[in-house]
């Protein structure tokens, strides 16, 4: 199983992103219950939600998970 985290671009020209994405790619020879277990772990502990599932010819699968990006602003002024 392969996991790819798409990083959010930051800086002056970067778009304001509301979500970050994690793509799980599952080979055809891997059992489906193992993939579902990984999805459950990411959802429970990483606060990811399933956005898209793709089943390809040949049996490989791809799961797109997303979670909201929280922007934290400083509330205290440090002198």
MARRO-427003 format. One record per atom (N, C-alpha, C, O, CB): residue number from 1; residue in three letters; atom name; x, y, z. Coordinates in nm, 4 decimals, always signed. Atoms other than C-alpha are relative to their C-alpha. Glycine has a CB too. Layout:
% residues N
+-----+-----+----+----------+----------+----------+
:   i :  aa : at :     east :    north :       up :
+-----+-----+----+----------+----------+----------+
: NUM : ALA : CA :        X :        Y :        Z :
...
+-----+-----+----+----------+----------+----------+
END
This chain:
% residues 79
+-----+-----+----+----------+----------+----------+
:   i :  aa : at :     east :    north :       up :
+-----+-----+----+----------+----------+----------+
:   1 : UNK :  N :  +0.0852 :  -0.1166 :  +0.0000 :
:   1 : UNK : CA :  +0.0000 :  +0.0000 :  +0.0000 :
:   1 : UNK :  C :  +0.0897 :  +0.1228 :  +0.0000 :
:   1 : UNK :  O :  +0.1887 :  +0.1290 :  +0.0729 :
:   1 : UNK : CB :  -0.0969 :  -0.0001 :  +0.1219 :
:   2 : UNK :  N :  -0.0796 :  -0.1206 :  +0.0128 :
:   2 : UNK : CA :  +0.1337 :  +0.3399 :  -0.0947 :
:   2 : UNK :  C :  -0.0837 :  +0.1191 :  +0.0437 :
:   2 : UNK :  O :  -0.2007 :  +0.1300 :  +0.0072 :
:   2 : UNK : CB :  +0.0509 :  +0.0182 :  -0.1451 :
:   3 : UNK :  N :  +0.0691 :  -0.1194 :  -0.0475 :
:   3 : UNK : CA :  +0.0408 :  +0.6678 :  +0.0748 :
:   3 : UNK :  C :  +0.0741 :  +0.1227 :  -0.0498 :
:   3 : UNK :  O :  +0.1964 :  +0.1311 :  -0.0388 :
:   3 : UNK : CB :  -0.0106 :  +0.0010 :  +0.1547 :
:   4 : UNK :  N :  -0.0584 :  -0.1239 :  +0.0487 :
:   4 : UNK : CA :  +0.0991 :  +1.0095 :  -0.0783 :
:   4 : UNK :  C :  -0.0761 :  +0.1153 :  +0.0623 :
:   4 : UNK :  O :  -0.1980 :  +0.1250 :  +0.0482 :
:   4 : UNK : CB :  -0.0034 :  +0.0075 :  -0.1555 :
:   5 : UNK :  N :  +0.0608 :  -0.1188 :  -0.0583 :
:   5 : UNK : CA :  +0.0342 :  +1.3314 :  +0.1113 :
:   5 : UNK :  C :  +0.0330 :  +0.1164 :  -0.0909 :
:   5 : UNK :  O :  +0.1499 :  +0.1463 :  -0.1150 :
:   5 : UNK : CB :  +0.0501 :  +0.0255 :  +0.1464 :
:   6 : UNK :  N :  -0.0206 :  -0.1159 :  +0.0859 :
:   6 : UNK : CA :  -0.0157 :  +1.6295 :  -0.1160 :
:   6 : UNK :  C :  +0.0194 :  +0.1224 :  +0.0888 :
:   6 : UNK :  O :  -0.0735 :  +0.1625 :  +0.1590 :
:   6 : UNK : CB :  -0.1200 :  +0.0199 :  -0.0984 :
:   7 : UNK :  N :  -0.0227 :  -0.1147 :  -0.0883 :
:   7 : UNK : CA :  +0.1457 :  +1.9269 :  +0.0594 :
:   7 : UNK :  C :  -0.0718 :  +0.1246 :  -0.0517 :
:   7 : UNK :  O :  -0.0873 :  +0.1434 :  -0.1724 :
:   7 : UNK : CB :  +0.1505 :  +0.0278 :  +0.0137 :
:   8 : UNK :  N :  +0.0616 :  -0.1277 :  +0.0357 :
:   8 : UNK : CA :  -0.0303 :  +2.2621 :  +0.0638 :
:   8 : UNK :  C :  +0.1114 :  +0.1005 :  -0.0277 :
:   8 : UNK :  O :  +0.2078 :  +0.1105 :  +0.0482 :
:   8 : UNK : CB :  -0.0955 :  +0.0514 :  +0.1137 :
:   9 : UNK :  N :  -0.0983 :  -0.1029 :  +0.0303 :
:   9 : UNK : CA :  +0.1650 :  +2.5392 :  -0.1033 :
:   9 : UNK :  C :  -0.0231 :  +0.1183 :  +0.0920 :
:   9 : UNK :  O :  -0.1371 :  +0.1533 :  +0.1227 :
:   9 : UNK : CB :  -0.0078 :  +0.0431 :  -0.1485 :
:  10 : UNK :  N :  +0.0099 :  -0.1184 :  -0.0844 :
:  10 : UNK : CA :  +0.2399 :  +2.8366 :  +0.1165 :
:  10 : UNK :  C :  +0.0813 :  +0.1110 :  -0.0640 :
:  10 : UNK :  O :  +0.1647 :  +0.0858 :  -0.1509 :
:  10 : UNK : CB :  +0.0490 :  -0.0290 :  +0.1450 :
:  11 : UNK :  N :  -0.0751 :  -0.1124 :  +0.0529 :
:  11 : UNK : CA :  +0.3721 :  +3.1809 :  +0.0421 :
:  11 : UNK :  C :  -0.0916 :  +0.1039 :  -0.0621 :
:  11 : UNK :  O :  -0.2137 :  +0.0982 :  -0.0469 :
:  11 : UNK : CB :  +0.1009 :  -0.0478 :  -0.1019 :
:  12 : UNK :  N :  +0.0746 :  -0.1140 :  +0.0524 :
:  12 : UNK : CA :  +0.2659 :  +3.4935 :  -0.1424 :
:  12 : UNK :  C :  -0.1003 :  -0.0387 :  -0.1086 :
:  12 : UNK :  O :  -0.2140 :  +0.0084 :  -0.1058 :
:  12 : UNK : CB :  +0.0959 :  +0.1024 :  -0.0546 :
:  13 : UNK :  N :  +0.0881 :  +0.0322 :  +0.1113 :
:  13 : UNK : CA :  +0.1165 :  +3.3381 :  -0.4578 :
:  13 : UNK :  C :  -0.0830 :  -0.1246 :  +0.0185 :
:  13 : UNK :  O :  -0.1505 :  -0.1675 :  -0.0751 :
:  13 : UNK : CB :  +0.0792 :  -0.0142 :  -0.1215 :
:  14 : UNK :  N :  +0.0703 :  +0.1263 :  -0.0233 :
:  14 : UNK : CA :  -0.0340 :  +3.0281 :  -0.2987 :
:  14 : UNK :  C :  -0.1495 :  +0.0245 :  +0.0205 :
:  14 : UNK :  O :  -0.1888 :  +0.1230 :  +0.0830 :
:  14 : UNK : CB :  +0.0592 :  -0.0730 :  +0.1223 :
:  15 : UNK :  N :  +0.1445 :  -0.0152 :  -0.0238 :
:  15 : UNK : CA :  -0.4107 :  +2.9779 :  -0.3074 :
:  15 : UNK :  C :  -0.0348 :  -0.0358 :  +0.1439 :
:  15 : UNK :  O :  +0.0373 :  -0.1108 :  +0.2097 :
:  15 : UNK : CB :  -0.0811 :  -0.0883 :  -0.0974 :
:  16 : UNK :  N :  +0.0470 :  +0.0314 :  -0.1354 :
:  16 : UNK : CA :  -0.6022 :  +2.9646 :  +0.0190 :
:  16 : UNK :  C :  -0.0662 :  -0.1376 :  -0.0040 :
:  16 : UNK :  O :  -0.1737 :  -0.1537 :  -0.0619 :
:  16 : UNK : CB :  -0.1001 :  +0.1099 :  +0.0535 :
:  17 : UNK :  N :  +0.0494 :  +0.1371 :  +0.0069 :
:  17 : UNK : CA :  -0.6541 :  +2.5923 :  +0.0690 :
:  17 : UNK :  C :  -0.0788 :  -0.0328 :  +0.1245 :
:  17 : UNK :  O :  -0.0371 :  -0.0018 :  +0.2361 :
:  17 : UNK : CB :  +0.1152 :  -0.0991 :  -0.0176 :
:  18 : UNK :  N :  +0.0820 :  +0.0394 :  -0.1131 :
:  18 : UNK : CA :  -0.9295 :  +2.4569 :  +0.2866 :
:  18 : UNK :  C :  +0.0256 :  -0.1443 :  +0.0408 :
:  18 : UNK :  O :  -0.0001 :  -0.1815 :  +0.1553 :
:  18 : UNK : CB :  -0.1462 :  +0.0194 :  -0.0327 :
:  19 : UNK :  N :  -0.0217 :  +0.1416 :  -0.0287 :
:  19 : UNK : CA :  -0.8321 :  +2.0893 :  +0.2644 :
:  19 : UNK :  C :  +0.1392 :  -0.0422 :  -0.0436 :
:  19 : UNK :  O :  +0.1964 :  +0.0138 :  -0.1371 :
:  19 : UNK : CB :  -0.1060 :  -0.0865 :  -0.0696 :
:  20 : UNK :  N :  -0.1190 :  +0.0698 :  +0.0478 :
:  20 : UNK : CA :  -0.5202 :  +1.8771 :  +0.2426 :
:  20 : UNK :  C :  -0.0427 :  -0.1421 :  -0.0317 :
:  20 : UNK :  O :  -0.1381 :  -0.1932 :  +0.0269 :
:  20 : UNK : CB :  +0.1173 :  +0.0033 :  +0.1060 :
:  21 : UNK :  N :  +0.0421 :  +0.1296 :  +0.0529 :
:  21 : UNK : CA :  -0.5351 :  +1.5418 :  +0.0659 :
:  21 : UNK :  C :  +0.1052 :  -0.1072 :  +0.0248 :
:  21 : UNK :  O :  +0.2255 :  -0.0814 :  +0.0198 :
:  21 : UNK : CB :  -0.0292 :  +0.0107 :  -0.1493 :
:  22 : UNK :  N :  -0.0836 :  +0.1187 :  -0.0153 :
:  22 : UNK : CA :  -0.3942 :  +1.1961 :  +0.1326 :
:  22 : UNK :  C :  -0.0531 :  -0.1041 :  -0.0962 :
:  22 : UNK :  O :  -0.1718 :  -0.1366 :  -0.0937 :
:  22 : UNK : CB :  +0.0003 :  -0.0533 :  +0.1483 :
:  23 : UNK :  N :  +0.0411 :  +0.0985 :  +0.0994 :
:  23 : UNK : CA :  -0.4014 :  +0.9409 :  -0.1479 :
:  23 : UNK :  C :  +0.0589 :  -0.1352 :  +0.0382 :
:  23 : UNK :  O :  +0.1807 :  -0.1494 :  +0.0495 :
:  23 : UNK : CB :  +0.0449 :  +0.0421 :  -0.1433 :
:  24 : UNK :  N :  -0.0420 :  +0.1360 :  -0.0303 :
:  24 : UNK : CA :  -0.3864 :  +0.5712 :  -0.0596 :
:  24 : UNK :  C :  -0.0179 :  -0.0839 :  -0.1258 :
:  24 : UNK :  O :  -0.1288 :  -0.0945 :  -0.1780 :
:  24 : UNK : CB :  -0.0810 :  -0.0596 :  +0.1199 :
:  25 : UNK :  N :  +0.0056 :  +0.0879 :  +0.1159 :
:  25 : UNK : CA :  -0.3030 :  +0.3405 :  -0.3496 :
:  25 : UNK :  C :  +0.0184 :  -0.1431 :  +0.0472 :
:  25 : UNK :  O :  +0.1125 :  -0.1734 :  +0.1205 :
:  25 : UNK : CB :  +0.1077 :  +0.0383 :  -0.1055 :
:  26 : UNK :  N :  -0.0009 :  +0.1394 :  -0.0441 :
:  26 : UNK : CA :  -0.3743 :  -0.0304 :  -0.3008 :
:  26 : UNK :  C :  +0.0212 :  -0.0888 :  -0.1218 :
:  26 : UNK :  O :  -0.0497 :  -0.0771 :  -0.2217 :
:  26 : UNK : CB :  -0.1327 :  -0.0372 :  +0.0742 :
:  27 : UNK :  N :  -0.0281 :  +0.0935 :  +0.1093 :
:  27 : UNK : CA :  -0.2269 :  -0.3014 :  -0.5223 :
:  27 : UNK :  C :  -0.1097 :  -0.1059 :  -0.0090 :
:  27 : UNK :  O :  -0.1798 :  -0.1301 :  +0.0892 :
:  27 : UNK : CB :  +0.1378 :  -0.0672 :  +0.0199 :
:  28 : UNK :  N :  +0.1063 :  +0.1000 :  +0.0160 :
:  28 : UNK : CA :  -0.4585 :  -0.5703 :  -0.6630 :
:  28 : UNK :  C :  +0.0182 :  -0.1241 :  +0.0870 :
:  28 : UNK :  O :  -0.0800 :  -0.1907 :  +0.1199 :
:  28 : UNK : CB :  -0.0078 :  -0.0418 :  -0.1436 :
:  29 : UNK :  N :  -0.0227 :  +0.1217 :  -0.0785 :
:  29 : UNK : CA :  -0.2936 :  -0.8484 :  -0.4596 :
:  29 : UNK :  C :  -0.0200 :  +0.0217 :  +0.1498 :
:  29 : UNK :  O :  -0.0130 :  -0.0746 :  +0.2261 :
:  29 : UNK : CB :  +0.1398 :  -0.0518 :  -0.0250 :
:  30 : UNK :  N :  +0.0231 :  -0.0260 :  -0.1418 :
:  30 : UNK : CA :  -0.3613 :  -0.6773 :  -0.1236 :
:  30 : UNK :  C :  -0.1472 :  -0.0221 :  +0.0338 :
:  30 : UNK :  O :  -0.2342 :  +0.0164 :  -0.0443 :
:  30 : UNK : CB :  +0.0431 :  +0.1437 :  +0.0370 :
:  31 : UNK :  N :  +0.1396 :  +0.0262 :  -0.0365 :
:  31 : UNK : CA :  -0.6773 :  -0.7863 :  +0.0604 :
:  31 : UNK :  C :  -0.0758 :  +0.1283 :  +0.0353 :
:  31 : UNK :  O :  -0.0198 :  +0.2215 :  +0.0931 :
:  31 : UNK : CB :  -0.0057 :  -0.0970 :  +0.1176 :
:  32 : UNK :  N :  +0.0847 :  -0.1169 :  -0.0243 :
:  32 : UNK : CA :  -0.9637 :  -0.5387 :  +0.0844 :
:  32 : UNK :  C :  -0.0159 :  +0.0295 :  +0.1492 :
:  32 : UNK :  O :  -0.0122 :  +0.1467 :  +0.1868 :
:  32 : UNK : CB :  -0.1369 :  -0.0208 :  -0.0633 :
:  33 : UNK :  N :  +0.0130 :  -0.0323 :  -0.1429 :
:  33 : UNK : CA :  -1.0104 :  -0.5775 :  +0.4644 :
:  33 : UNK :  C :  +0.1210 :  +0.0740 :  +0.0579 :
:  33 : UNK :  O :  +0.1054 :  +0.1556 :  +0.1487 :
:  33 : UNK : CB :  -0.0220 :  -0.1267 :  +0.0782 :
:  34 : UNK :  N :  -0.1202 :  -0.0706 :  -0.0470 :
:  34 : UNK : CA :  -0.6508 :  -0.4602 :  +0.5185 :
:  34 : UNK :  C :  -0.0069 :  +0.1470 :  -0.0423 :
:  34 : UNK :  O :  +0.0287 :  +0.2358 :  +0.0352 :
:  34 : UNK : CB :  +0.1297 :  -0.0670 :  -0.0563 :
:  35 : UNK :  N :  +0.0138 :  -0.1378 :  +0.0473 :
:  35 : UNK : CA :  -0.7167 :  -0.1501 :  +0.3074 :
:  35 : UNK :  C :  -0.1052 :  +0.0743 :  +0.0817 :
:  35 : UNK :  O :  -0.0847 :  +0.1901 :  +0.1181 :
:  35 : UNK : CB :  -0.0372 :  +0.0026 :  -0.1496 :
:  36 : UNK :  N :  +0.1046 :  -0.0627 :  -0.0804 :
:  36 : UNK : CA :  -1.0381 :  -0.0782 :  +0.4986 :
:  36 : UNK :  C :  +0.0494 :  +0.0306 :  +0.1410 :
:  36 : UNK :  O :  +0.0128 :  +0.1330 :  +0.1988 :
:  36 : UNK : CB :  -0.1232 :  -0.0901 :  +0.0062 :
:  37 : UNK :  N :  -0.0570 :  -0.0240 :  -0.1327 :
:  37 : UNK : CA :  -0.8498 :  -0.1106 :  +0.8271 :
:  37 : UNK :  C :  +0.0881 :  +0.1250 :  -0.0014 :
:  37 : UNK :  O :  +0.0828 :  +0.2059 :  +0.0913 :
:  37 : UNK : CB :  +0.0816 :  -0.1225 :  +0.0470 :
:  38 : UNK :  N :  -0.0840 :  -0.1196 :  +0.0119 :
:  38 : UNK : CA :  -0.5974 :  +0.1499 :  +0.7096 :
:  38 : UNK :  C :  -0.0852 :  +0.1256 :  -0.0115 :
:  38 : UNK :  O :  -0.0536 :  +0.2286 :  +0.0479 :
:  38 : UNK : CB :  +0.0933 :  -0.0115 :  -0.1213 :
:  39 : UNK :  N :  +0.0896 :  -0.1150 :  +0.0137 :
:  39 : UNK : CA :  -0.8810 :  +0.3812 :  +0.6071 :
:  39 : UNK :  C :  -0.0629 :  +0.0369 :  +0.1343 :
:  39 : UNK :  O :  -0.0734 :  +0.1547 :  +0.1682 :
:  39 : UNK : CB :  -0.1098 :  -0.0299 :  -0.1032 :
:  40 : UNK :  N :  +0.0596 :  -0.0256 :  -0.1314 :
:  40 : UNK : CA :  -1.0449 :  +0.3428 :  +0.9484 :
:  40 : UNK :  C :  +0.1005 :  +0.0652 :  +0.0947 :
:  40 : UNK :  O :  +0.0650 :  +0.1559 :  +0.1700 :
:  40 : UNK : CB :  -0.0523 :  -0.1305 :  +0.0611 :
:  41 : UNK :  N :  -0.1022 :  -0.0575 :  -0.0870 :
:  41 : UNK : CA :  -0.7173 :  +0.4198 :  +1.1266 :
:  41 : UNK :  C :  +0.0253 :  +0.1467 :  -0.0339 :
:  41 : UNK :  O :  +0.0365 :  +0.2306 :  +0.0555 :
:  41 : UNK : CB :  +0.1300 :  -0.0796 :  -0.0112 :
:  42 : UNK :  N :  -0.0212 :  -0.1390 :  +0.0400 :
:  42 : UNK : CA :  -0.6618 :  +0.7358 :  +0.9237 :
:  42 : UNK :  C :  -0.1188 :  +0.0868 :  +0.0395 :
:  42 : UNK :  O :  -0.1007 :  +0.2001 :  +0.0842 :
:  42 : UNK : CB :  +0.0241 :  +0.0093 :  -0.1511 :
:  43 : UNK :  N :  +0.1188 :  -0.0776 :  -0.0334 :
:  43 : UNK : CA :  -1.0200 :  +0.8484 :  +0.9807 :
:  43 : UNK :  C :  -0.0092 :  +0.0242 :  +0.1507 :
:  43 : UNK :  O :  -0.0445 :  +0.1340 :  +0.1937 :
:  43 : UNK : CB :  -0.1259 :  -0.0715 :  -0.0499 :
:  44 : UNK :  N :  +0.0151 :  -0.0124 :  -0.1444 :
:  44 : UNK : CA :  -1.0131 :  +0.7842 :  +1.3555 :
:  44 : UNK :  C :  +0.1104 :  +0.0830 :  +0.0627 :
:  44 : UNK :  O :  +0.0823 :  +0.1722 :  +0.1427 :
:  44 : UNK : CB :  -0.0031 :  -0.1361 :  +0.0634 :
:  45 : UNK :  N :  -0.1121 :  -0.0648 :  -0.0672 :
:  45 : UNK : CA :  -0.6659 :  +0.9044 :  +1.4508 :
:  45 : UNK :  C :  +0.0502 :  +0.1237 :  -0.0707 :
:  45 : UNK :  O :  +0.1046 :  +0.2134 :  -0.0062 :
:  45 : UNK : CB :  +0.1118 :  -0.0961 :  +0.0146 :
:  46 : UNK :  N :  -0.0512 :  -0.1145 :  +0.0742 :
:  46 : UNK : CA :  -0.5813 :  +1.1500 :  +1.1746 :
:  46 : UNK :  C :  -0.1055 :  +0.0994 :  -0.0413 :
:  46 : UNK :  O :  -0.0744 :  +0.2005 :  -0.1043 :
:  46 : UNK : CB :  +0.0707 :  -0.0467 :  -0.1197 :
:  47 : UNK :  N :  +0.1126 :  -0.0877 :  +0.0343 :
:  47 : UNK : CA :  -0.9264 :  +1.3095 :  +1.1341 :
:  47 : UNK :  C :  -0.0174 :  +0.0157 :  -0.1510 :
:  47 : UNK :  O :  -0.0577 :  +0.1222 :  -0.1979 :
:  47 : UNK : CB :  +0.0195 :  +0.1370 :  +0.0635 :
:  48 : UNK :  N :  +0.0194 :  -0.0014 :  +0.1450 :
:  48 : UNK : CA :  -0.9333 :  +1.2220 :  +0.7621 :
:  48 : UNK :  C :  -0.1403 :  -0.0486 :  -0.0319 :
:  48 : UNK :  O :  -0.1977 :  -0.1277 :  +0.0429 :
:  48 : UNK : CB :  +0.1061 :  -0.0879 :  -0.0718 :
:  49 : UNK :  N :  +0.1289 :  +0.0485 :  +0.0482 :
:  49 : UNK : CA :  -1.2580 :  +1.1724 :  +0.5705 :
:  49 : UNK :  C :  +0.0169 :  -0.0456 :  -0.1444 :
:  49 : UNK :  O :  +0.0963 :  +0.0106 :  -0.2198 :
:  49 : UNK : CB :  -0.1104 :  +0.1104 :  +0.0116 :
:  50 : UNK :  N :  -0.0089 :  +0.0576 :  +0.1344 :
:  50 : UNK : CA :  -1.3073 :  +0.9677 :  +0.2550 :
:  50 : UNK :  C :  -0.0721 :  +0.0908 :  -0.0983 :
:  50 : UNK :  O :  -0.1899 :  +0.1220 :  -0.0809 :
:  50 : UNK : CB :  -0.0602 :  -0.1434 :  -0.0036 :
:  51 : UNK :  N :  +0.0613 :  -0.0852 :  +0.1012 :
:  51 : UNK : CA :  -1.3686 :  +1.1856 :  -0.0479 :
:  51 : UNK :  C :  -0.0313 :  -0.0768 :  -0.1275 :
:  51 : UNK :  O :  -0.1381 :  -0.0588 :  -0.1860 :
:  51 : UNK : CB :  +0.0908 :  +0.1169 :  -0.0316 :
:  52 : UNK :  N :  +0.0170 :  +0.0663 :  +0.1287 :
:  52 : UNK : CA :  -1.3250 :  +0.9571 :  -0.3476 :
:  52 : UNK :  C :  +0.0636 :  -0.1383 :  +0.0043 :
:  52 : UNK :  O :  +0.1658 :  -0.1594 :  +0.0697 :
:  52 : UNK : CB :  +0.0614 :  +0.0845 :  -0.1136 :
:  53 : UNK :  N :  -0.0540 :  +0.1349 :  +0.0151 :
:  53 : UNK : CA :  -1.2689 :  +0.5913 :  -0.4284 :
:  53 : UNK :  C :  +0.0021 :  -0.0341 :  -0.1480 :
:  53 : UNK :  O :  -0.0951 :  -0.0092 :  -0.2193 :
:  53 : UNK : CB :  -0.0838 :  -0.1047 :  +0.0805 :
:  54 : UNK :  N :  -0.0104 :  +0.0417 :  +0.1396 :
:  54 : UNK : CA :  -1.1464 :  +0.4591 :  -0.7619 :
:  54 : UNK :  C :  +0.0430 :  -0.1454 :  -0.0063 :
:  54 : UNK :  O :  +0.1342 :  -0.1880 :  +0.0645 :
:  54 : UNK : CB :  +0.0994 :  +0.0896 :  -0.0776 :
:  55 : UNK :  N :  -0.0348 :  +0.1391 :  +0.0264 :
:  55 : UNK : CA :  -1.1352 :  +0.0999 :  -0.8799 :
:  55 : UNK :  C :  +0.0450 :  -0.0076 :  -0.1452 :
:  55 : UNK :  O :  -0.0313 :  +0.0251 :  -0.2361 :
:  55 : UNK : CB :  -0.1210 :  -0.0975 :  +0.0286 :
:  56 : UNK :  N :  -0.0567 :  +0.0040 :  +0.1332 :
:  56 : UNK : CA :  -0.9104 :  +0.0454 :  -1.1799 :
:  56 : UNK :  C :  -0.0107 :  -0.1393 :  -0.0597 :
:  56 : UNK :  O :  -0.0272 :  -0.2380 :  +0.0120 :
:  56 : UNK : CB :  +0.1448 :  +0.0451 :  +0.0031 :
:  57 : UNK :  N :  -0.0036 :  +0.1281 :  +0.0693 :
:  57 : UNK : CA :  -0.9078 :  -0.2287 :  -1.4405 :
:  57 : UNK :  C :  +0.1254 :  -0.0735 :  +0.0482 :
:  57 : UNK :  O :  +0.2342 :  -0.0159 :  +0.0520 :
:  57 : UNK : CB :  -0.0002 :  +0.0186 :  -0.1575 :
:  58 : UNK :  N :  -0.1111 :  +0.0765 :  -0.0547 :
:  58 : UNK : CA :  -0.6869 :  -0.5025 :  -1.3019 :
:  58 : UNK :  C :  -0.0094 :  -0.0166 :  +0.1504 :
:  58 : UNK :  O :  +0.0613 :  -0.0994 :  +0.2077 :
:  58 : UNK : CB :  +0.1298 :  +0.0658 :  -0.0353 :
:  59 : UNK :  N :  +0.0233 :  +0.0203 :  -0.1415 :
:  59 : UNK : CA :  -0.8060 :  -0.4618 :  -0.9445 :
:  59 : UNK :  C :  +0.0670 :  +0.0972 :  +0.0947 :
:  59 : UNK :  O :  +0.0410 :  +0.0916 :  +0.2149 :
:  59 : UNK : CB :  +0.0419 :  -0.1324 :  +0.0345 :
:  60 : UNK :  N :  -0.0606 :  -0.0961 :  -0.0919 :
:  60 : UNK : CA :  -0.5933 :  -0.1797 :  -0.8065 :
:  60 : UNK :  C :  -0.1034 :  +0.1050 :  +0.0388 :
:  60 : UNK :  O :  -0.1960 :  +0.1346 :  -0.0367 :
:  60 : UNK : CB :  +0.1249 :  +0.0668 :  -0.0638 :
:  61 : UNK :  N :  +0.0945 :  -0.0974 :  -0.0530 :
:  61 : UNK : CA :  -0.7731 :  +0.0778 :  -0.5955 :
:  61 : UNK :  C :  +0.0739 :  +0.1236 :  +0.0486 :
:  61 : UNK :  O :  +0.1914 :  +0.1175 :  +0.0847 :
:  61 : UNK : CB :  -0.0831 :  -0.0611 :  +0.1138 :
:  62 : UNK :  N :  -0.0568 :  -0.1236 :  -0.0500 :
:  62 : UNK : CA :  -0.7129 :  +0.4367 :  -0.4967 :
:  62 : UNK :  C :  -0.1056 :  +0.0702 :  +0.0847 :
:  62 : UNK :  O :  -0.2198 :  +0.0873 :  +0.0421 :
:  62 : UNK : CB :  +0.0487 :  +0.0910 :  -0.1165 :
:  63 : UNK :  N :  +0.0893 :  -0.0685 :  -0.0923 :
:  63 : UNK : CA :  -0.8683 :  +0.6155 :  -0.2000 :
:  63 : UNK :  C :  +0.0538 :  +0.1402 :  +0.0247 :
:  63 : UNK :  O :  +0.1709 :  +0.1566 :  +0.0589 :
:  63 : UNK : CB :  -0.0142 :  -0.0787 :  +0.1335 :
:  64 : UNK :  N :  -0.0362 :  -0.1382 :  -0.0269 :
:  64 : UNK : CA :  -0.8626 :  +0.9949 :  -0.1654 :
:  64 : UNK :  C :  -0.0647 :  +0.0407 :  +0.1316 :
:  64 : UNK :  O :  -0.1867 :  +0.0365 :  +0.1467 :
:  64 : UNK : CB :  -0.0440 :  +0.0944 :  -0.1165 :
:  65 : UNK :  N :  +0.0483 :  -0.0477 :  -0.1291 :
:  65 : UNK : CA :  -0.8914 :  +1.1227 :  +0.1897 :
:  65 : UNK :  C :  +0.0326 :  +0.1483 :  +0.0113 :
:  65 : UNK :  O :  +0.1307 :  +0.1959 :  -0.0459 :
:  65 : UNK : CB :  +0.0633 :  -0.0808 :  +0.1180 :
:  66 : UNK :  N :  -0.0265 :  -0.1416 :  -0.0197 :
:  66 : UNK : CA :  -0.9144 :  +1.4843 :  +0.2939 :
:  66 : UNK :  C :  -0.0268 :  +0.0382 :  +0.1445 :
:  66 : UNK :  O :  -0.1032 :  -0.0274 :  +0.2153 :
:  66 : UNK : CB :  -0.0854 :  +0.0851 :  -0.0949 :
:  67 : UNK :  N :  +0.0295 :  -0.0583 :  -0.1299 :
:  67 : UNK : CA :  -0.9053 :  +1.6891 :  +0.6103 :
:  67 : UNK :  C :  +0.0191 :  +0.1504 :  -0.0101 :
:  67 : UNK :  O :  +0.0985 :  +0.2011 :  -0.0893 :
:  67 : UNK : CB :  +0.0902 :  -0.0609 :  +0.1115 :
:  68 : UNK :  N :  +0.0000 :  -0.1458 :  +0.0037 :
:  68 : UNK : CA :  -0.9604 :  +2.0524 :  +0.6780 :
:  68 : UNK :  C :  +0.1327 :  +0.0537 :  +0.0545 :
:  68 : UNK :  O :  +0.1858 :  +0.0032 :  +0.1534 :
:  68 : UNK : CB :  -0.1192 :  +0.0567 :  +0.0812 :
:  69 : UNK :  N :  -0.1205 :  -0.0683 :  -0.0446 :
:  69 : UNK : CA :  -0.6554 :  +2.2771 :  +0.7107 :
:  69 : UNK :  C :  -0.0426 :  +0.1130 :  +0.0915 :
:  69 : UNK :  O :  -0.1186 :  +0.2012 :  +0.0515 :
:  69 : UNK : CB :  +0.0844 :  +0.0530 :  -0.1206 :
:  70 : UNK :  N :  +0.0340 :  -0.1033 :  -0.0963 :
:  70 : UNK : CA :  -0.6832 :  +2.4906 :  +1.0206 :
:  70 : UNK :  C :  +0.1120 :  +0.1036 :  +0.0034 :
:  70 : UNK :  O :  +0.2285 :  +0.0707 :  +0.0257 :
:  70 : UNK : CB :  -0.0237 :  -0.0608 :  +0.1407 :
:  71 : UNK :  N :  -0.0952 :  -0.1104 :  -0.0068 :
:  71 : UNK : CA :  -0.5132 :  +2.8286 :  +1.0086 :
:  71 : UNK :  C :  -0.0006 :  +0.0533 :  +0.1429 :
:  71 : UNK :  O :  -0.1058 :  +0.0887 :  +0.1962 :
:  71 : UNK : CB :  -0.0354 :  +0.1133 :  -0.1034 :
:  72 : UNK :  N :  -0.0121 :  -0.0459 :  -0.1382 :
:  72 : UNK : CA :  -0.3858 :  +2.9332 :  +1.3504 :
:  72 : UNK :  C :  +0.0593 :  +0.1400 :  -0.0023 :
:  72 : UNK :  O :  +0.1643 :  +0.1635 :  -0.0621 :
:  72 : UNK : CB :  +0.0881 :  -0.0975 :  +0.0858 :
:  73 : UNK :  N :  -0.0485 :  -0.1381 :  -0.0099 :
:  73 : UNK : CA :  -0.3460 :  +3.3025 :  +1.4232 :
:  73 : UNK :  C :  +0.0452 :  +0.0281 :  +0.1411 :
:  73 : UNK :  O :  -0.0129 :  -0.0210 :  +0.2379 :
:  73 : UNK : CB :  -0.1089 :  +0.1006 :  -0.0422 :
:  74 : UNK :  N :  -0.0530 :  -0.0364 :  -0.1306 :
:  74 : UNK : CA :  -0.1438 :  +3.4460 :  +1.7051 :
:  74 : UNK :  C :  -0.0996 :  +0.0896 :  +0.0726 :
:  74 : UNK :  O :  -0.1531 :  +0.1832 :  +0.0133 :
:  74 : UNK : CB :  +0.1367 :  +0.0704 :  -0.0139 :
:  75 : UNK :  N :  +0.0933 :  -0.0793 :  -0.0780 :
:  75 : UNK : CA :  -0.3618 :  +3.5875 :  +1.9822 :
:  75 : UNK :  C :  +0.0693 :  +0.0861 :  +0.1048 :
:  75 : UNK :  O :  +0.0086 :  +0.1789 :  +0.1583 :
:  75 : UNK : CB :  -0.0997 :  -0.0901 :  +0.0665 :
:  76 : UNK :  N :  -0.0762 :  -0.0769 :  -0.0991 :
:  76 : UNK : CA :  -0.0920 :  +3.7215 :  +2.2155 :
:  76 : UNK :  C :  +0.1103 :  +0.0776 :  -0.0696 :
:  76 : UNK :  O :  +0.1755 :  +0.0266 :  -0.1607 :
:  76 : UNK : CB :  +0.0597 :  -0.0929 :  +0.1090 :
:  77 : UNK :  N :  -0.1113 :  -0.0803 :  +0.0509 :
:  77 : UNK : CA :  +0.1498 :  +4.0018 :  +2.1379 :
:  77 : UNK :  C :  +0.1194 :  -0.0199 :  +0.0919 :
:  77 : UNK :  O :  +0.1111 :  +0.0067 :  +0.2118 :
:  77 : UNK : CB :  -0.0385 :  +0.1514 :  -0.0098 :
:  78 : UNK :  N :  -0.1221 :  +0.0202 :  -0.0778 :
:  78 : UNK : CA :  +0.5008 :  +3.9157 :  +2.2525 :
:  78 : UNK :  C :  +0.0942 :  +0.1143 :  -0.0305 :
:  78 : UNK :  O :  +0.1254 :  +0.1403 :  -0.1467 :
:  78 : UNK : CB :  +0.0667 :  -0.1376 :  -0.0317 :
:  79 : UNK :  N :  -0.0862 :  -0.1163 :  +0.0191 :
:  79 : UNK : CA :  +0.7270 :  +4.2155 :  +2.3075 :
:  79 : UNK :  C :  +0.1436 :  -0.0357 :  +0.0069 :
:  79 : UNK :  O :  +0.2296 :  +0.0512 :  -0.0073 :
:  79 : UNK : CB :  -0.0293 :  +0.1048 :  +0.1008 :
+-----+-----+----+----------+----------+----------+
END
